[in-house]
Amino acid sequence: MSLSQAKKNRYKPLWIVWIIAFFAIEGPAIMNKQSGDTLSEHVRSWFSIGKKSKGWRMRRLLLLLGLVWFPFHILTGGPDKDGWV
């Protein structure tokens, strides 16, 4: 096993724990029907979606850039492929 493969294997259990934690938090938040507890509600608040609080343009721009970058990152393989960042 190469060193890079060993590194990937080291992170795998951590990502699994992260995914389980996400569903453990998000599941009850969806089911309880309270306002302001799901991830999407927090993202709307953090990025000033639906209101124009101080710095709203910069926060929305950052969200837009992240939403544009992420699919390309996933579809092209990210920095492991051909060394791009």
Backbone as a ProteinNet text record, in pm:
[ID]
protein_1_A
[PRIMARY]
MSLSQAKKNRYKPLWIVWIIAFFAIEGPAIMNKQSGDTLSEHVRSWFSIGKKSKGWRMRRLLLLLGLVWFPFHILTGGPDKDGWV
[TERTIARY]
85.2	0	89.6	60.5	140.1	108	193.9	174.7	47.2	20.2	-101.5	-226.7	-221.3	-335.2	-356.4	-249.3	-259.7	-322.3	-286.9	-346.9	-497.4	-538.4	-680.4	-754.8	-694.9	-758.5	-770.1	-676.2	-679.5	-798.3	-834.1	-943.3	-1081.4	-1086.8	-1215.6	-1305	-1256.2	-1343.4	-1390.3	-1304.9	-1343.7	-1457.7	-1451.4	-1559.9	-1689.4	-1678.8	-1798.3	-1860	-1777	-1827.3	-1892.6	-1831	-1885.3	-2024.4	-2039.5	-2168.5	-2273.8	-2236.5	-2330	-2370.7	-2273.5	-2303.8	-2398.2	-2374.9	-2463.3	-2607.9	-2628.7	-2764.8	-2822.9	-2738.5	-2786.5	-2833	-2774	-2814.7	-2929.2	-2914.8	-3012.4	-3145.5	-3142.8	-3267.1	-3364.3	-3325.1	-3416	-3455	-3362	-3393	-3503	-3502	-3606.6	-3739.4	-3735.2	-3857.7	-3927.9	-3854.9	-3919	-3997.9	-3984	-4060.9	-4038.2	-3929.1	-3896.9	-3819.6	-3829.8	-3762.1	-3616.9	-3526.3	-3388.8	-3295.4	-3328.2	-3240.2	-3177.3	-3223.4	-3164.1	-3042.9	-2960.4	-2844	-2885.7	-2988.2	-3029.8	-3076	-3142.6	-3185.2	-3064.5	-2963.7	-2842.1	-2767.3	-2759.1	-2691.8	-2763.1	-2895.9	-2971.4	-2937.8	-2926	-2892.4	-2748.1	-2652.5	-2511	-2483.6	-2554.1	-2528.2	-2633.6	-2711.3	-2811.6	-2907.6	-2957.9	-3056.5	-3193	-3263.6	-3396.1	-3394.4	-3275.9	-3265.3	-3134.4	-3119	-2996.9	-2931.1	-2869	-2795.7	-2656.3	-2581.1	-2448.7	-2360.2	-2296.3	-2206.2	-2275.2	-2403.3	-2478.8	-2422.3	-2371.6	-2319.3	-2197.5	-2106.5	-1985.5	-2021.6	-2112.4	-2150.9	-2220.3	-2305.7	-2372.7	-2273.9	-2177.8	-2074.9	-1993.9	-1955.4	-1881.7	-1963.7	-2091.3	-2179.3	-2187	-2205.9	-2214	-2084.7	-1971.2	-1843.5	-1827.3	-1866.4	-1858.8	-1950.5	-2071.3	-2166.9	-2125.8	-2052.4	-2001.4	-1879.3	-1790.2	-1666.7	-1692.7	-1782.4	-1797.9	-1830.8	-1928.7	-1955.5	-1835.2	-1761.9	-1643.1	-1538.4	-1524.1	-1428.8	-1464.9	-1591.7	-1636.3	-1624.2	-1668.2	-1670.2	-1532.4	-1437.1	-1305.6	-1204	-1240.2	-1149.9	-1066.8	-1073.4	-1003	-852.4	-782.2	-635.9	-558.8	-618.3	-546.4	-521.9	-602.1	-589.3	-507.7	-399.4	-316.7	-263.1	-274.9	-212.8	-274.1	-393	-452.3	-515.4	-530.6	-588.8	-720.8
-117.7	0	123.7	218.1	339.6	433.5	530.5	626.9	707.3	749.1	826.8	742	613.8	525	507.1	495.6	483.3	608.6	726.2	851.9	852.8	811.8	807.8	713.7	598.3	502.1	556	639.6	698.5	793.3	862.6	959.8	897.3	780.9	717.2	703.4	649.8	638.5	774.6	876	1009.7	1066.2	1044	1089.5	1014.1	887	809.3	863.9	895.3	954.9	1089.8	1170	1300.6	1286.3	1190.8	1168.9	1122.2	1031.8	984.9	1100.4	1183.3	1298.7	1395.4	1417.2	1505.9	1456.5	1329.1	1276.3	1271.9	1250.9	1251.4	1390.3	1493.8	1631.5	1675.3	1651.8	1701	1627.1	1496.2	1418	1471.8	1481.5	1537.9	1683.3	1760.1	1899.7	1907.6	1816.1	1813	1769.1	1669.6	1612	1700.8	1787.6	1861.9	1984.1	2022.2	2131.6	2267.2	2282.1	2412.8	2494	2622.5	2710.8	2733.9	2737.3	2775.9	2668.2	2541.3	2436.8	2346	2348.9	2263.7	2332	2255.3	2311.6	2415.2	2385.3	2480.9	2613	2607.6	2730.8	2809.2	2737.5	2805.4	2867.3	2795.7	2849.3	2975	2972.9	3092.9	3210	3184.6	3289.2	3338	3243.2	3279.7	3362.4	3331.1	3397.7	3502.6	3544.8	3651.6	3627	3505.9	3474.3	3516.3	3598.3	3643.3	3773.6	3825.6	3955.1	4018.9	4144.9	4216	4279.2	4195.1	4245.8	4290.1	4347.8	4400.2	4292.3	4326.2	4234.2	4128.9	4148.8	4045.5	4015.8	4116.1	4090.2	3997	4023	3940.6	3797	3782.9	3648.1	3571	3637.7	3568.6	3534.8	3623.3	3594.4	3471.2	3462.5	3346	3217.7	3225.8	3109.3	3069.2	3167.1	3139.5	3075.3	3131.2	3074.4	2930.3	2904.1	2767.5	2672.6	2719.8	2634.1	2608.6	2701.2	2680.6	2588.5	2610.3	2533.3	2386.3	2359	2223.6	2118	2139.9	2036.4	2008.8	2114.9	2093.9	2014.1	2043.7	1972.2	1822.9	1792.7	1653.5	1582.2	1647.5	1583.1	1563.6	1649.6	1639.1	1568.4	1533.9	1460	1543.9	1673.5	1759.1	1754.5	1795.1	1811.4	1681.7	1566.1	1440.3	1410.1	1467.8	1447	1560.2	1529.6	1623.8	1740.3	1737	1834.7	1973	1994.9	2127.7	2148.5	2271.5	2303.8	2372.7
0	0	0	-89.9	-98.5	17.9	37.4	146.2	125.9	2.2	-22.9	0.8	-32.3	-7.2	142.7	217.9	363.4	423.3	368.9	415.9	390.7	271	237.3	330.8	358.8	448.1	589.8	630.6	764.2	779.2	673.7	679.4	661.5	602.1	572.9	696	809.1	926.8	978.6	963.8	1009	923.9	792.7	706.2	736.3	766.8	802.4	930.4	1029.1	1154.4	1126.2	1039.3	1004	940.2	849.3	783	883.5	971.1	1074.2	1164.9	1204.2	1289.8	1218.6	1088.9	1012.5	1018.2	990.7	992	1132.8	1232.8	1371.6	1413.3	1356.8	1387.3	1297	1168.2	1070.1	1078.6	1101.6	1109	1212.2	1338.5	1438.3	1408.6	1352.1	1319.4	1212.9	1117.8	1014.7	1075.5	1161.1	1216.9	1319.2	1389.4	1497.2	1450.9	1325.1	1264.8	1331.7	1406.3	1463.7	1361.2	1371.1	1277.1	1320	1221	1246.1	1295.3	1275.9	1329.9	1224.6	1100.4	996.9	934	865.5	799	694.7	617.7	513.8	575.5	688.5	755.8	808.2	856.4	900.6	782.9	671.2	552.4	504.9	502.3	463.4	554.6	682.5	778.2	760	750.4	737.8	613	503.2	376.4	341.6	439	423.6	308.2	297.2	194.8	249.1	172	213.5	291.7	321.8	387.9	344.9	374.4	333.7	455.6	536.7	652.6	608.8	700.1	668.5	605.2	494.1	425.6	341	309.4	238.6	100.5	29.2	-105.7	-102.6	-10.8	-1.6	39	134.8	178.4	67	-8.7	-120.5	-230.9	-254.5	-355	-314	-188	-139.5	-153.9	-123.1	-140.3	-287.7	-374.9	-518.5	-570	-529.8	-573.2	-524.7	-401.1	-348.2	-422.4	-454.8	-525.6	-670.3	-730.2	-866.2	-862.7	-765.2	-756.4	-723.1	-628.7	-575.9	-682	-770.9	-872.3	-963.2	-1001.2	-1083.5	-1006.9	-881.6	-796.6	-789.1	-769.5	-758.9	-893.4	-1000.7	-1131.8	-1193.3	-1160.4	-1222.7	-1134.5	-1013.7	-927.4	-833.6	-843.9	-749.6	-762.8	-658.3	-667.1	-682.2	-658.8	-677.8	-825.8	-910.1	-1055	-1116.7	-1177.7	-1252.9	-1170.9	-1041.2	-953.8	-947.6	-999.8	-990.4	-853.4	-816.6	-686	-706
[MASK]
+++++++++++++++++++++++++++++++++++++++++++++++++++++++++++++++++++++++++++++++++++++

